[in-house]
Amino acid sequence: MNIGTVIRTYRKEKNMTQEEMANRLGVTAPAVNKWEKGNSYPDITLLAPIARLLNISLDTLLSFQEELTEEEITQIIMEADQRLKTESYEEVFQWAKQKIETYPNSLMLIWQLAVILDAQRMFQGISDEGEYESYILDCYQRVAESDDEKLRTLAGDSLFGYYLRKEQYDEAEQCLTYFSAQNPERKRKQATIYSKTNRRQEAYKTFEELMFQELQTLSMAISHLSCLAIEDENYKKAHKLADIQSGLERLFERGKYYETSCKLDVATAEKDTDMLLDIMEEMLENVDTISGFCDSDLFEHMEFRKADSDFQKEMKQNLIRCFQDEETYGFLAGNERWERIREGSVAVTV
């Protein structure tokens, strides 16, 4: 709010007329009226008396804020959007600059206004040269230097997109420093730079690593959802999730072992004897596929350490010990197939 709006708002809160306020400050009622309409401003010597009279701080009177609320930022962005429909780009640009100067510490507002100005500039085909471009880039850079990781990432993404459009790949690659090493977007953007600069092997490898990483994350999330469904005895949903996970493992060629093992928990929870024994046998019979993805051309540019025969044998023994657990699988007592599994009689290729 400008100072006139602040004066009017707090004067009315105190049920004070313009004339009463004028009398207490030693000015005329028309002067107060002009302040509130924005036609003039109080003399600097009157700022402290006005603040005391209205029982507010000078920061409030002058609308000084370290940060705006999300709601306030949203209102300003909505106003910018409306102005772009009725005013020229130059008019909105100058209005946005004034807002940024009014709230110089509100980096989220600065970034959002810069994004809007940047997008509208491209939409209207306005030249990249001149004040508009340099000011928008300055806003992005300013926000990118923030200590706040979220703001730094948002601005870094905007800078990356700008330089990518300009085919300034060295500058775009430098923008990756604004993303944390754990942020998958950093790797995705790096892969994009590789592909744009004809570093094709690096691009293949990095995109494959991203795909493999996201596959593991998604598979784990589905597995946890299935466990939650089992705990809630929602077995229909648990089966659906297990089927989805199995299909995912098959689609990305992770091997028969992974396709099968994701159904073990739901079969155990339901005490579905035939299904459970089928799964146990298939897991043991397909231990050798635990590194199947190493041979998939989906990940041919990645380097894996394949599980050797010793690891596979150890894996088999661990599975057998797990399947011997009577507390979990005691309901299978007396079943010949379970006894063979417990004895390690299932044939395994290693």
N, C-alpha and C positions, 0 to 999 in steps of 0.2 A: 504494500500500500504506500502511496505517496504521503507526504506529511499532512496535506490538507485532509485526506481521508482519515488519517489517524486522529487528528484533532476533532473532526466531526464525530467519529465513532465513540471516542472516550468522553467527549463533552456530553453526548446524549446519554451515555451510560450513567453519568452523574446528574442527569436531569437538569442540566444547566443551559440557559439560553445563550445565544451569541452576545446579547447585550450584557448579561451578567458576566460572561467571560471577559468581555472587553473592559468592563468597569474594573475588574480585579487586576487586569494587566496594564491598565492605564492607556488603552488604545480605543479606537472607535469600533462600533459594531460592524460597519461596512468593511473594516480591515479584516476582522475575523471571517466575515463572509467571503472575502476574496481569497483568504488562505484556504478555506474549505473547498472552494471551487477550483483551486489550483491556478488562479489568475495572478497570485503573488505569493511571496513567502515571508514568514516572520523574520524580523531582524535577529541576527545571531545572538544578541544580548537577551532576547526574549525566550530562547530555547529552554534554558534551565527553569525559569519561572513557569512556562507553559507545562513542562513535564511535572513540576511539583504540584501545580494547580490540578492537573488531571490525574495525579497520583500514579504516574508511570515513569519508567526510566527513560533516559535520553536515547538509549538503544532502541526502545520501543517507538519512541516519537519519530526517530529517523529511519525506522524500519530496518535497522541493522540486525542481520541474522547470520550466524555461522552456517546454518543449514536450513533449508526449507523442508517441510513435511512432504511425504509422498503425495498427499492430497493437493497441497499447494503446487507442487511440480506438475501434477496431472492437469490442474486447471490452467496453468500457463501453457502447457503443450497443446491443450485443446483450443486455447485462444489462438495460438500460432497457426494451428490447422485451419481455423475459421478465417483468419486474416489472409491466408494464402489463397482462399477462394474468392476474396473480394478486393484484395490490394495487390499492388505490383510487388515483384520480388524485392526490389530495392527498398520499398517501404517496410516490408516484413523483415528484411535483413537489418535495417537500422533499428527497428523495434526490438529485435532479438538481441542486438548488441547492447541496447540500453538495459534490457533485462539482465544480461550477463554482467554488466557493470554494476547494476543494483545489487546483485547477489553473487559477488565474485568468489565466494567460498563454497557455493552449491555446485559441486562438480557434476553431480548427476544431472542437474538442469542444464549445465553447459554442454555436456555430452549429448543430451537428447535434442537440444536446439541445434547443435552442430549437425547431427544426423539428419534432421528435418531439412535444414538449409542445403546440405549436401545432396540429398535425394531430390529435392525440388529443383536444384540447379541442373542436375542431369536430366530431369524430366522436361524442363523448359529449354534444354539445349543451350544453356548459358555458358560462355567460354570459360575454360579452366584458368585463363590468365586473369591477373588483377587481384583486387582487394578481396573478393569473395573467397577464392580458393585459398589464399594465404591465411585469411582469418580463420576459416574452417579448420585448416590443418593445424593452426596454432592452438585452437580449442582442443582438438584431438590430442595433441602433444601435451598440452597442459594437464588434461585428465589422465593421460597415460603415465605421468610422473607421480600419480597419487600413491600413497602408502596402502590404500584400500585395494586388495587383490581383485575384487569384483569390478571396481571402476577401471583399474589398470587393464584388466582383460577386455572389457567392453571397448575402451578406447583403442587398445592394441588391435582388436579385431577390425575396427573402423579404419585404422591406418593401414593395416594389411590389405584390406579390400581396395582402398584407394590406390596404393602402389601397384597392386596386381592389375587393376584396370589400366593403369598407365604403362604396364609392362616394365616397371622399374623393379626388377626382381631382387636386386641386391638390397634395396631399401625395404622391400617386403620381407625379405629373410631376416633383416635386423629387427623387425617388429616381433619376431618370435620370442625375444627376450622378455616381452611383457606377459608371457604365459608361463605359469609354473611348469616345472618338469613333469609333474604328475597329471597335468591337464592333457587329455587326449587330443584336444584341438591343436595343441602345439605340434604334435606329430602329424596330424592330418594336413596342417598347413605346410609343414616341411615337405611332406610328400608331394603336395601340389607344386611347390617351388621346384622340386626335383623334376617333375614331369614337364613343367614349363621351360626348364633350362636344359632339356635333353639329357638329364641324368637318369636314364630309364631304369637301369638296374636298381639304383637306390630308391626310385619311386615304387617299383614293384615290391621290393622288400619291405619298405615302410608301410605301404598300404596293406600288404599281407599281414604284417605284425599287428596293425590296427584291427584287421578283420579277426585275427586269432584272439586278440585280447578282448574284443567285444563279444566274441563267441563264448569265451570262458565266463565273462561277466554275466551274460544273458542266461547261460546254462545254470550258473550258480543261483541267480535270482529265481528262476523257475523251480529249481530244486527246493529252495527255502519256502516258496509259496506252496509247493506240494506238501512239505512237512507241516506247514500251518493248517492246511486243509485236513490232513490226517489227524492232527491234534483236535480239530473241531469235528472229527468223524464225518467230514464231508468227502466221502470216498469217491463220489461221482466226479467232483472237481479234481481230486487228487489224481484219478486215472487220466483225466483229460490233460492235466499238466504234465504227467509222466509221458503220455503219448506225444505231446508237443516237444518235450525235451528229447525224446528218442528220435523223433523226426528231424530235429535240429542237428543232432549228432550224426545222423545218417546223411543229411544234406551236405554237411561240411566235411564228410568223409573222415570222421574221427575214429572209426573202427567199431566193430561189432560189440566189443566189450562195453564201450560207453553207451551204445544204443540200448543194451540190455540192462545194465546195472541201475539205470535211473528208475526202473520199475520195481526194484527190490523192496523198498520201504512200504509202498502201498500194498503189495502182495503180503508182506509180513503182518502189517496192521490188520488186514482183513482175514488173516489166517487162511488164505486161499492156497490150500496144499498143492494142488497140481500146478498152478501158476508159479508159486514160489519155487518149487523143485525144478521146474523148467528154467527159471531164471538162474538159479544156483548152478545148474549144469551148464547152461550157456555161458555164464561168466567164467567158469573154470575152463571150459573148452576153448574160450576165445581170449585167454590171457595173452596169447601171442599178438593180438591185434591192438594191444594197449598203446603201441606206438604207430598205429596204422596211418595217422595223419602225416607222419614223417615222409611217407611215400606219395602223398597226394600232390597233384600238380597245382592245387589251390594255394599251397604254401611252398612251392618249389624254390623260392629265392631265400627262404629262411633256413637257418641252421639249427638243427635239433640233435640232441644226443639220444640215439635210439636205445631202448631198453634191451640189454643183452640177455642171453639165456639164463644166466645166474639170477638176474633180477626177476625174470619171469617165473623161475622156480620158487624164488622167495615169495613172490606175489601169490602164487598158487597156495603155498603153505599158509600164508596169512589168511587167505580166503577160507581155507578149510578150517582153520582155528576159529575164525569168526562164525562159520556155519555150524560148528560144534557146540556153540553156546546154548545150553539147555534152558537158561532163563528166557532167552528170546525165541528159541525154536523148539522148546520142549513139547509143544503140541504135535510135533511131527514124530514123536516117539513111536517106535514099532513100524515105521514106514521103511520098507526095504531100500527105496531110492535114497532116502536121507542117510541111512546107515552106510550105503556105498560112498556117498559124498563125504561123510565123516571119516571114513577109512581112507579117503583119497583114491578111490577106485575109478574116478572119472578120468577118462583119457584126455591128456592135454598135450598139444603139439607145442614144443618149445625149441 
